[in-house]
Amino acid sequence: MERNIFEKDHQMFRDAVRKFVDKEIAPYHAEWEKEGLVPRETWLKAGELGFLGMDVPEDYGGGGIKDFRYNVILTEELVRVGASGPGFSLHNDIVIPYVLAYGTAEQKQRWLPKLVSGEWIGAIAMTEPGTGSDLASVRTSAIRNGSDCFVVNGSKTFITNGINADFVVTVVKTRPEEKHHGISLVAIERGMEGFTRGRRLEKIGQHAQDTAELFFENVHVPTSNLIGTDGMGFIYLMEQLPQERLSIAIGAIEGAARALELTIDYCNERTAFGRPIGKFQNSRFKLAEMKSEITIGRVFVDRCITELNAGNLTAELAAMAKWWVTDLQERVVNQCLQLHGGYGYMMEYPIAKAYLDARVMSIYGGTNEIMKELIAAPPARRSRRRKKRPPAAARLFLPGRPAPGPRRVRPPAAPAPARGRSCLQPGERSADVPQALAGGSIQRLRRGRQFHPVAVIFATDAGQLRRSRQVQHPFGCPLRRC
Ligand SMILES: Cc1cc2nc3c(=O)[nH]c(=O)nc-3n(C[C@H](O)[C@H](O)[C@H](O)COP(=O)(O)OP(=O)(O)OC[C@H]3O[C@@H](n4cnc5c(N)ncnc54)[C@H](O)[C@@H]3O)c2cc1C
């Protein structure tokens, strides 16, 4: 399916990036994988060619074009050659935006030209050894010492570009006794006394990307390095994380597409039982399924890119893109590896590296479980619902019924109260009711003629009463018609 989000200028930019990636990155990437690091010269070359800070205003040396599609192209071209090492996307899509959005004119003047030229490499440090998903529980503290500096203590882990980084947007607690409201962002720079790096962490994939621990011991950070307003850090993170998550989804969909391409080629070449393995019905169906899903995923990601450019990308949409597409990528690379047979398990075949590189995509940038939490109940809706929620006992019954007292929750052997004609009799078990719940009494919850939900009240080992999920019969009751 032809993509329609790019224009002529984007194509020219893509050609330039492709040339750079083919010449300066692809030939050296395997070497960098062994070293666990991308050399700083490569960053300088990228900066020179205008591939860093494309959206930074020209006054600060940037491209001056506020259009995320250029960032997309850079990510796609790196993924196209399997270059998981250069952390350009993190630098462009995640670190620089904090400075652009919340930095003062003085800070922009001080930091952006170096970030755009590649002289400085950026990182973002949120995760700590004790907390990742629960960001509000970070413990790295930045305590004011007089009016002109913070003293920072704590540590961070799993930090991308950690070894190379010169400029680290660091999530700290300026008021450690508070949760969300105590969070601020400070920029910690290479060379500040007390700022040290731990070992380069050994990962199962993405070997050329340097991932490290950072330590802060009484680091004196000038207050002029506070990004935005004191105590607003959590809000800033929530504002910027959608772009980070979309950026991951963009890499994931391209990664899935590349794995499929590699596999189609392999299936055409490899023969078994006298014909190419791509001719077996199973292979053709698997390839067809993957092609369909990637096409569908791509459409959604492209739409999210358009929404981001229009300033309309919500946290919910970004979370959907991130979990669904990274999940898809994992399924695709797994299936593609399977189609490679034993060769898929050998590192000399690029599908093996693709498989290993993909595994982290559902973890970083917020795990996919956290993405589903965000989609299921955005905080605003959750708090509105909480106010209206009935007491726990009442929640066992459908709305419209008389409010039940605790005595309506009966022990397992007791019959459910009969009201009108029943769909399932107390004690009966529908074929849909899980076997594990046998022995529970059936609480009939009838709603209309076409829809017959029932719930099973059963006792746990501890003797507490619990209700199973509702079992619904959308096409009528399996036992008898009411
Ligand atoms: C290669 C790599 C690069 C990274 N780069 C960076 C970086 O540059 N900067 C940075 O700050 N961090 C980075 N991270 C950290 C990453 O963002 C975290 O690992 C991630 O957010 C998960 O946090 P955690 O590892 O502490 O897992 P935990 O929070 O301990 O979660 C463990 C498990 O519990 C589940 N879980 C937790 N809470 C819930 C919940 N409420 N509901 C359901 N399930 C839940 C999680 O989904 C997960 O499956 C990187 C990680 C890796 C592996």
The ligand as an SDF file (V2000), in Angstrom:
LIG
                    3D

 53 58  0  0  0  0  0  0  0  0999 V2000
   17.8850   -1.3660   26.3510 C   0  0  0  0  0  0  0  0  0  0  0  0
   17.1490   -0.4430   27.2700 C   0  0  0  0  0  0  0  0  0  0  0  0
   17.2640    0.9200   27.0900 C   0  0  0  0  0  0  0  0  0  0  0  0
   16.6230    1.7930   27.9670 C   0  0  0  0  0  0  0  0  0  0  0  0
   16.8040    3.1440   27.8360 N   0  0  0  0  0  0  0  0  0  0  0  0
   16.3380    3.9720   28.7970 C   0  0  0  0  0  0  0  0  0  0  0  0
   16.6730    5.3600   28.7840 C   0  0  0  0  0  0  0  0  0  0  0  0
   17.3430    5.8470   27.8870 O   0  0  0  0  0  0  0  0  0  0  0  0
   16.2150    6.1340   29.7850 N   0  0  0  0  0  0  0  0  0  0  0  0
   15.4560    5.6290   30.8030 C   0  0  0  0  0  0  0  0  0  0  0  0
   15.0880    6.3850   31.6820 O   0  0  0  0  0  0  0  0  0  0  0  0
   15.1230    4.3280   30.8400 N   0  0  0  0  0  0  0  0  0  0  0  0
   15.5540    3.4870   29.8700 C   0  0  0  0  0  0  0  0  0  0  0  0
   15.2340    2.1610   29.9110 N   0  0  0  0  0  0  0  0  0  0  0  0
   14.4160    1.6600   30.9920 C   0  0  0  0  0  0  0  0  0  0  0  0
   13.0110    1.2610   30.5880 C   0  0  0  0  0  0  0  0  0  0  0  0
   12.2580    2.3830   30.2280 O   0  0  0  0  0  0  0  0  0  0  0  0
   12.4090    0.4730   31.7660 C   0  0  0  0  0  0  0  0  0  0  0  0
   13.1040   -0.7570   31.8230 O   0  0  0  0  0  0  0  0  0  0  0  0
   10.9280    0.2430   31.6410 C   0  0  0  0  0  0  0  0  0  0  0  0
   10.2240    1.4510   31.7600 O   0  0  0  0  0  0  0  0  0  0  0  0
   10.4140   -0.7470   32.6810 C   0  0  0  0  0  0  0  0  0  0  0  0
   10.8440   -0.4130   33.9560 O   0  0  0  0  0  0  0  0  0  0  0  0
   11.5340   -1.5400   34.8690 P   0  0  0  0  0  0  0  0  0  0  0  0
   12.6090   -2.1890   34.0730 O   0  0  0  0  0  0  0  0  0  0  0  0
   11.8980   -0.9490   36.1650 O   0  0  0  0  0  0  0  0  0  0  0  0
   10.3960   -2.6270   35.0740 O   0  0  0  0  0  0  0  0  0  0  0  0
    9.3260   -2.6530   36.2500 P   0  0  0  0  0  0  0  0  0  0  0  0
    8.6740   -1.3390   36.3830 O   0  0  0  0  0  0  0  0  0  0  0  0
    9.9730   -3.2380   37.4570 O   0  0  0  0  0  0  0  0  0  0  0  0
    8.2800   -3.6940   35.6590 O   0  0  0  0  0  0  0  0  0  0  0  0
    8.5110   -5.1190   35.6920 C   0  0  0  0  0  0  0  0  0  0  0  0
    7.2610   -5.7960   35.1020 C   0  0  0  0  0  0  0  0  0  0  0  0
    6.1130   -5.4250   35.8800 O   0  0  0  0  0  0  0  0  0  0  0  0
    5.1320   -4.8750   35.0310 C   0  0  0  0  0  0  0  0  0  0  0  0
    4.3990   -3.8030   35.6990 N   0  0  0  0  0  0  0  0  0  0  0  0
    4.8900   -2.7740   36.4180 C   0  0  0  0  0  0  0  0  0  0  0  0
    3.9080   -1.9710   36.8300 N   0  0  0  0  0  0  0  0  0  0  0  0
    2.7530   -2.5080   36.3410 C   0  0  0  0  0  0  0  0  0  0  0  0
    1.3710   -2.1350   36.4050 C   0  0  0  0  0  0  0  0  0  0  0  0
    0.9690   -1.0390   37.0450 N   0  0  0  0  0  0  0  0  0  0  0  0
    0.4630   -2.9230   35.7880 N   0  0  0  0  0  0  0  0  0  0  0  0
    0.8580   -4.0350   35.1100 C   0  0  0  0  0  0  0  0  0  0  0  0
    2.1400   -4.4340   35.0160 N   0  0  0  0  0  0  0  0  0  0  0  0
    3.0710   -3.6770   35.6110 C   0  0  0  0  0  0  0  0  0  0  0  0
    5.9030   -4.3160   33.8380 C   0  0  0  0  0  0  0  0  0  0  0  0
    5.0670   -4.1890   32.7120 O   0  0  0  0  0  0  0  0  0  0  0  0
    6.9820   -5.3680   33.6730 C   0  0  0  0  0  0  0  0  0  0  0  0
    6.4800   -6.4410   32.9320 O   0  0  0  0  0  0  0  0  0  0  0  0
   15.8270    1.2720   29.0160 C   0  0  0  0  0  0  0  0  0  0  0  0
   15.6750   -0.1010   29.1540 C   0  0  0  0  0  0  0  0  0  0  0  0
   16.3300   -0.9630   28.3100 C   0  0  0  0  0  0  0  0  0  0  0  0
   16.1800   -2.4450   28.5240 C   0  0  0  0  0  0  0  0  0  0  0  0
  1  2  1  0
  2  3  1  0
  2 52  2  0
  3  4  2  0
  4  5  1  0
  4 50  1  0
  5  6  2  0
  6  7  1  0
  6 13  1  0
  7  8  2  0
  7  9  1  0
  9 10  1  0
 10 11  2  0
 10 12  1  0
 12 13  2  0
 13 14  1  0
 14 15  1  0
 14 50  1  0
 15 16  1  0
 16 17  1  0
 16 18  1  0
 18 19  1  0
 18 20  1  0
 20 21  1  0
 20 22  1  0
 22 23  1  0
 23 24  1  0
 24 25  2  0
 24 26  1  0
 24 27  1  0
 27 28  1  0
 28 29  2  0
 28 30  1  0
 28 31  1  0
 31 32  1  0
 32 33  1  0
 33 34  1  0
 33 48  1  0
 34 35  1  0
 35 36  1  0
 35 46  1  0
 36 37  1  0
 36 45  1  0
 37 38  2  0
 38 39  1  0
 39 40  1  0
 39 45  2  0
 40 41  1  0
 40 42  2  0
 42 43  1  0
 43 44  2  0
 44 45  1  0
 46 47  1  0
 46 48  1  0
 48 49  1  0
 50 51  2  0
 51 52  1  0
 52 53  1  0
M  END
$$$$
